[in-house]
Amino acid sequence: MPNPQSEPVTEVFRPRTTKWFVGIAVALTAAGIVSAGLSSGAGGVLATAPLLLIPAFAAWLFWYPSVRVSELGVRLDNPFRTIRVPWAALIHVDTKFALKLVTPKGAYTAWAAPAPGVWGTHAGKPEHLRNLPGTTYGAGGSVRPGDLSNTDSGQAARMVRERWEALVNADRIDPDQTDAARAEVGLNWRWLLGLALAAAVLFALAGLA
């Protein structure tokens, strides 16, 4: 169901909690189906078929979203949309609420890289402020909570900024193309169609119980 990966991907970011959310969804689903099977037999298993949508939705909402950095630019895989931002179009990387890529034509937020809450901010340590890309720091060397290297938004932002700065320093980004460059935004219709079909089939099976 995921979109084809046509560009060469060199770095991929997903939150560390992704595997836990998907794993919990799979465990709960398996427990529900096994319990129904033991108590009601095959009919019980059929009746609980829609439970399989739980890990499917968990994969869509937690495993699929990512930030991908390649030589061509940054790709944001969000549940509903995929956004491809070429390096020439990027003018700013923000982390106030989540990783946000700002272009002259609009700004695009990464579902996979939210900024930290209060607890995440308090978990920051001095080492999480050091050795970050130069564009991370504001006036007086200040750093936003969302830029801390121990946070999801900070890790994704660092990955983007490091590649961006390297390309700029190597004169591989033409600043004259910034106004003309555009992000590509596409609907994730494969995921949406796949989930809709899966729901229809699973609920039909449950109706046979």
N, C-alpha and C positions, 0 to 999 in steps of 0.2 A: 503493500500500500504506500510506502514512502515514495517521494518524488525521486526520479532518476538523478543520480549524481554525475553530471556531465563535466563539472570543473574539477581540476586536480586539487583535492583537499589535503592540506598539510597539517592542520591542527584542528581539533574538535573539542569543544567544551560542553560538558553536561554537568549539572549539579551533582554533588557527591551523594545527595539523598535520593537520587533517582532510583537506584537499584533497590533501596529499602522500600520505597512506595510501591514499586512494581512487585517486589517479592511478597510484601504483605497482602497485596491484592490477589496474587496467585494463591497464597496460603489460605486466605479466607474463602476463596471460591472453591478450592479443593476440599476444604473442610465441610462446606455446605453441601457439596455434591455427594461426598462420601457418606455424610450423615443421612442424607435423603435416601441414598441407595441401601444403606443398612436397615433403615426403618421401613421403607416402602418398596424396595426392589427397583426393577427397571422403570416402573411408572414414576417413582419418586425422582429418579435421575432425569427422566424426560421433563418432569415438572420444574426442575431447577435449571434447565438448560439456559435460561436467560442470565443466570449468574455468570456465565462465561463472558458476558459483556463487561464485567467489572475489571478483569485484567486487560481486556481490549481497550477500554477507556483509560486505564492507568497508563498503558503503553503510549496511547495517543497524547495524553496530557503531560506525562512525565518523562518517558523515555525518548520519544521522537523529538521534542524540542531541543535545539542545540544552537551553538554559535560555531560556524565553520570559517576558518581563515585560510585563504589560498592566495596564490600569486595574482588571481583575477580580482579579488576583493573579499568582502565579508558576506556570508550568507546566514540569515537568521531563519531557522526552521521553527516557526510557531505553529500551534495547533491548526489554526484556520488559514494562515498565509505563509508563504515562503517569500522572503525579501532578499534580493541580491543587490548589494551596494558596491559598485566598482570603486577602486581606490581614488580615482580622479574626482568622484562625487563627494567624498567624505571631507567635511570641514571641521567637525568637532565630535568628540566622544564624551557623552555625559553619563553620570551614574546616580543622579539624584533619587530616582525611584527604582530604576533598573538600568541595565546597559541600554543606552540610546545612541543610535548613530544619526548624526545631524547632517543633512545635505541642503543645498540651496533650494531644493524643491520640496523638502519635508523631512520629518524625523521619524525614525523607525525603532521600536522597542523590542528587545529580546525577551521572550517569555522565559527562556532558560536561565536568565541571569538577573534575578531580582536583587535590589539593594537590601542590606540587612535591616532588621528591626532593632529595637532597643537592646535586646540581649546580644545580638550579633555585634552591635557597635561596641558594647562594653567588653566583649571578648577580644577586642583588638589589643595588640601589644606593640611596643616600639618597633620591633623587627618587621611588623606588617606595614610600616610606613617607609621602610628603607628600600633603596635600589629599584624604585619604580621608574617607568619611562618618564622622561622630562616633562611631557605634556600633562602628566597627572597632577603636578603641583601647581597650586594657585599662589596668590600673593603671600609673601613671607614663608613660602614652603608649606602652605596649608594643604591638607588632603581631606577630601570628603569621606564620610563613613563608607559610602559605596565604592570607594577606591581602595579600601584596605585589602591587602593581598590575601587575607583569610576569608573573604566573602565571595559569594558567587559572582556578583557584579564586578568586584575588583579583579578576580581572576580572569574573567572574560575580557574586561577592559584592558588589562595588562597584555593579554595575548594580541588584541587588536592593535593597541598602541605600539607595541614593540615591532610588529611587522610594518606598520604604517611608517614609523620613524626610519626603519631600515630602508624602505623603498624611497622615502624622501631624500635621505642622505646619499643614496646611490643614484639620484636623479632619474628614477624610473617612473615618477609620477609627473605628468605634464600639468602644471597649474592652469594653463590656458584652456584646458578641457573641462575645468570644474563646472562652469555654468552650463555647458552642453551635456555633461554626463548625467545620466538618470538611473535611479534605482529601478530594478524590475520587481514587480509585485505580482504574485500568482496565487490563486486560490488552491488549497490542498484538497481538490475534489476527489482524489483517489482515497484518501483517508475518510472523508465524509461519506462518499458513496459506499465504501467498504463497510463502514460501521453501520450505515443504514440497512444494507443488505444482510449483514450478520444479525442485526436486531430482528429483522423480519423473519429470517429462517429460525432463529432460536425461539422466538415467541410462537411460531407455528409448531415447532416440536413440542413446546410446553402444552400447547392446546391438544396434542394427541394423547397426553397422559390421562 
